[in-house]
Amino acid sequence: MFRKAVLGLIILGQSALIWAQIRSNNVLISTSSNSANTLSVQLRSLNGLGNFYTSTDPDSAFYYAKRALDEALESGNLHQQAQAQRTIGQVFYLQGAYDNAIAYLTDALAKFSQLEMKPETGQTLLSLGAAYQFHNLWAEAIKEYKRARSIFEQLADSTGMAETYGVIGHYFEKTAQADSAFYYQYKALRLYEALDDPRGKAIIYDNIGSVYEDLGQFDNAFEYFLLSAHYDSLCNNLPALVNTLNNLGDTFRKRGKVAEAVAYTNLALHLADSLQLNYEVLSAYHDMAKVYRSNGQLSLALSYYDSAYEFSQELFNSQIAGQIANFQTLYETQEKEQAIARLEAGKRIDRQAKNSLVIGGLGLVFFTALVAIQERKRRNQATEALKAQKALSDERIRNIELEQQALQAQLENKRLKEEQFYLELEARSQDLTAKTLHIIQKNRLLKDIREQIDQLEKESKMKAEVLEGLSNSIDKGFRFDTEWEHFQDTFNQVHDDFTLRIRSQYPELTDSDIRLCSLIRMGISSKDISTLLGINTDSLRVARYRLKKKLHLRHGLKLKEFLAEY
């Protein structure tokens, strides 16, 4: 079975030659036409080429996007400006120039938002979040991801939501929050399955495999990477297949299966080399060295380490050269634009000066006789205008001061209301805590009394019926606490109608289940919960297990975490 899989992947690798041929054909588009419609088509074509080459040939992507940006700026096409800026930002992101990437993506985002193009805004937020994440600005990254999720949910865009859930899951994977990572990856997978999108499923299967790999569960990781490779093959996504093959090799290497690790890593290396995917080639070199080193074949490991070092030096020099060329292009373009602006400004000044001389000469002759009369009239008009302007300025200043005072009053009222709200919330929270402690103390006392009664039944000569009646009364005190209704009202005020919301979503929950959910949501320990409910710890454990089944929690998700975020 393994040989068949390897043979199939080798055959699939031959199709990389087609991809390489596509990449080598840099189509140049003439932009000499003055037709507005033709220019719009050319701008879309240039931006389309820039987007096409983004992940495979950054230099070509930058070239086409820069041409599109220059012509869009000249024609005033705001939409195409934003498209080009986003592509340039993505090129800088892939080259590791994250500050420049963030700057261009932020500009593109502002334009898409101004044009109210919500799908484009959502996609740009995802790119901006990725730039923040790889720049180790984690708080900014998750903020942009959540903004994108909100947009796609408003649009009911299943593809956009699936992509967003995937990147949020990847964010949680990188921040070592495996449960949250699984939660969002499976949400994305369900959407892609509903859409029957093989490319999307390939990405999510690869992400899930990475989470399992981080957890050291290499057998599970292998199964998901294999599913990812299957869907990469179906949609002929060869660059993604290279990464998946490398991941498959890693799972074998980490399990000590050298032959299989070498086979998959070699496939990744040859396919990456044929596609000229430099970073994947470098990764494959490193992985091959790790495989041979773990097997004690140090000479082969050293050979691949040397190849990786030499290739990384070439890649680094090429990357630096590309960044320098891009920055030089931007600098020269800015210099050129400034020079043109200065030249045009100089020409306008020369024309204005010549016209002024001619008109002034004629006007001097014509108006000399009227100067004395008009001078007095002009002075009077100027004086009146100055007075009117001063009065208007004073009125504006008074209006501004009144507006500022009104705004200050509004802000103060808002602040006072917020303080009052937080004080009330704090009071309710303290009341809830106090009542909970009271119930705990009361139930502990009842428990102690019941234990003493049990002891008396054994030692005393009192009638068993009397003692049994007292014990039953205590049990009723445990089961039917009269303060529960008031406790539940206060709890809902503090926790945003928690019991109403969970009862609405899960109608099969009993009153006992609702109580247990509320106490867990408050963070009360299992020992205190058992005291509050008048049950032992074994019964509480069974109740928690049954509650998880009623809430349909997937394996691995803790009840406490689910209720804390509900």
Secondary structure, DSSP 8 states (H G I E B T S, - for coil): -HHHHHHHHHHHHHTHHHHHHHHH-----------HHHHHHHHHHHHHHHHHTTTT-HHHHHHHHHHHHHHHHHHT-HHHHHHHHHHHHHHHHHTT-HHHHHHHHHHHHHHHHHTT-HHHHHHHHHHHHHHHHHTT-HHHHHHHHHHHHHHHHHHT-HHHHHHHHHHHHHHHHHTT-HHHHHHHHHHHHHHHHHHT-HHHHHHHHHHHHHHHHHTT-HHHHHHHHHHHHHHHHHTT-HHHHHHHHHHHHHHHHHTT-HHHHHHHHHHHHHHHHHHT-HHHHHHHHHHHHHHHHHTT-HHHHHHHHHHHHHHHHHHHHHHHHHHHHHHHHHHHHHHHHHHHHHHHHHHHHHHHHHHHHHHHHHHHHHHGGGHHHHHHHHHHHHHHHHHHHHHHHHHHHHHHHHHHHHHHHHHHHHHHHHHHHHHHHHHHHHHHHHHHHHHHHHHHHHHHHHHHHHHHHHH--S-HHHHHHHHHHHHHHHH--TTHHHHHHHHHHHTTSHHHHHHHH-TT--HHHHHHHHHHHTT--HHHHHHHHT--HHHHHHHHHHHHHHTT--TT--HHHHHHH-
